[in-house]
């Protein structure tokens, strides 16, 4: 009888030691390991995404940077910094979720819970969430690939189909654009089917100059080319124009118009300023040379009018 009581007491002591000492110590070990692992991985991610002055983040060096040497200064630095910060935020969140999941499953296994049903349920829940939040998942995936491929960044002038303007912020789910009227557009990344970036590499100022059929086309081309060269040589756009202007000649002929085209390669975002200046000066040169503009009803020296019934 005494031996049986001693055996039961010994078993109770072993069970109490297991639940009060061994298993809490295992859980504490998993907790410390999870915290240390999370801190180490987060610090590594911060190190790879840190933006030092004059150098790209280490995380972005293997990736393609579509910005050319003509895009410099604060816009390029802000673009690289935001791109690195966004990718780093995604990586930190992914690391935290994976470590937390591993810790919870480890604790359940320590306390004797069968984790196999939880893993199977997590897979089913994940599938259900995937079907229920397809748009959200598509927005996030599109945002990740957009950042990795450097399709556009802060300060770029882009055409996203429904909205055209300057990019103010880039996120994993939404891109914010401000158009020329000051309206702010919030575009979901998953809804962007095509991107027209007018701020990568270089831009082209295209001048389509309409003149009348009665005008001397050769003289009009000579006057337009001479005026364009004078504007380029004036130095007002010394840092904006990358190559000499190219006179392409007659580009289109309609019933009442002959269109002359000139192109000039410029820095990104400066093509519109160059176009406005050249349009003004060429218009004045055409007036001085007596080169007539086209009129719908062929009234030389006057403005087109419509007859009223």
MOBEL-V545677 format. One record per residue. PSI is psi in whole degrees, 0 to 359 (NA if undefined). Layout:
BEGIN
[[PSI] [PSI]]
END
This chain:
BEGIN
[[315] [322] [320] [319] [320] [321] [316] [318] [321] [320] [318] [322] [318] [318] [316] [320] [323] [316] [331] [342] [301] [306] [317] [324] [321] [316] [318] [321] [317] [321] [314] [317] [320] [316] [315] [316] [319] [316] [318] [313] [320] [320] [322] [317] [317] [323] [319] [337] [2] [135] [105] [155] [126] [357] [144] [152] [145] [330] [331] [347] [321] [343] [157] [130] [114] [356] [134] [180] [347] [346] [107] [176] [208] [325] [315] [319] [317] [322] [313] [319] [314] [322] [315] [318] [320] [315] [319] [321] [319] [316] [318] [318] [318] [318] [315] [317] [316] [318] [319] [317] [316] [320] [314] [315] [323] [318] [317] [322] [324] [320] [2] [15] [135] [116] [353] [315] [325] [319] [318] [319] [322] [322] [318] [316] [320] [319] [317] [317] [324] [319] [325] [337] [46] [320] [318] [316] [320] [321] [315] [315] [319] [320] [321] [313] [325] [319] [318] [323] [353] [52] [322] [166] [183] [131] [348] [147] [116] [158] [110] [15] [286] [338] [141] [129] [199] [132] [124] [327] [151] [124] [176] [333] [324] [141] [132] [128] [139] [122] [183] [338] [0] [1] [134] [126] [133] [108] [123] [133] [327] [343] [355] [110] [333] [152] [125] [107] [117] [16] [19] [129] [275] [169] [167] [122] [117] [121] [115] [112] [108] [135] [166] [158] [333] [351] [154] [108] [318] [319] [320] [318] [318] [317] [315] [318] [319] [318] [319] [317] [322] [319] [319] [317] [345] [339] [359] [333] [39] [320] [358] [328] [125] [329] [157] [152] [153] [119] [114] [347] [208] [122] [330] [150] [124] [188] [328] [8] [141] [123] [125] [136] [136] [139] [145] [130] [129] [173] [152] [133] [354] [1] [328] [322] [319] [318] [315] [316] [316] [322] [318] [312] [321] [322] [317] [320] [321] [318] [318] [326] [356] [23] [120] [143] [156] [146] [140] [322] [13] [34] [98] [138] [8] [178] [143] [137] [159] [139] [139] [143] [NA]]
END
